[in-house]
Amino acid sequence: MANFLTDDQVNKFHKDGYLVIPGFLSTEETEALLSRSKQLLDEFDVESHPLTKFTTNDDNHVGDDYFLTSGDKIRYFLEEDAVDAQGKLTREKQKSVNKIGHALHELDPTFRKVTLENERLRTLVRDLKFHRDPVALQSMVITKQTHIGGEVPEHNDSTFLYTNPPSALGFWIALERCTASNGALSFLPGSHLTTPITKRFVRLGENKGTGFEPLVPPSVEKEISGTPKGEYILETCNPGDLVLIHGSVLHKSERNTSPHTRFAYTFHMIESPPYAEYDEKNWLQPTKEMPFSRVLPSGEINVLHAA
């Protein structure tokens, strides 16, 4: 079987904590995802929606039932600036949505085709050797709306999709041009090697929403947060480009200040038991009807990259 990634690409990913793969999806595949994304926005039923917003602010992260039970559904989450003080949308519904998630890869045939029915993706997973037996557990369309598409501050993905040991891996596919003015991703290369996971995003209990649970003492977290960060690298992308994102690498995106949307499709994989533990504290939970989706054929175990 032919490889998809070169040894140089694999080594660069493990060195930097991320890797840009130009043209991973064909023009036809990319346009199909973009078209379906816009169709989903047209299908958004505002009348039955609780007007749940999406925010990455540590003090006010989304955590209502609509969010916590979205792992096996397709749901809509709004931009912070899209809802006024009276709870009404400030713009048309198609331009109010921050993201659509979290089971597109399972429930929507267009997204399932490129995620779970894609031999090119399976070959990439084998080449990367990041997981032994990966499962896909969430998927989203992120719209980054014109002028109000919110900033996403510095973070790493393993904080929000925590396993023991950490094993999150992001697949981020540009569906439109991603530029400095509409919110392209920026990365701190190598930060996955120097910045441990210091907290995790958890359910706080019945009707208590979500919050962050520390994984290290406050004094240790303060020492880590005071470490020089280095220089972020902005990675502009064209439609169809894939960015692989190590769960521990620090990354961010700026507010969309342009008149152009920045649609992207993203999904995540984690290691499955017995190689890593995913527990009941995590905000997103599998259901009996929809367990996390296997990526490689049943019984196939990958060999990990030699450090």
Order of alpha helices (4+ residues) and beta strands (2+ residues): alpha-beta-alpha-alpha-beta-beta-alpha-alpha-alpha-beta-beta-beta-beta-alpha-beta-beta-alpha-beta-beta-beta-beta-beta
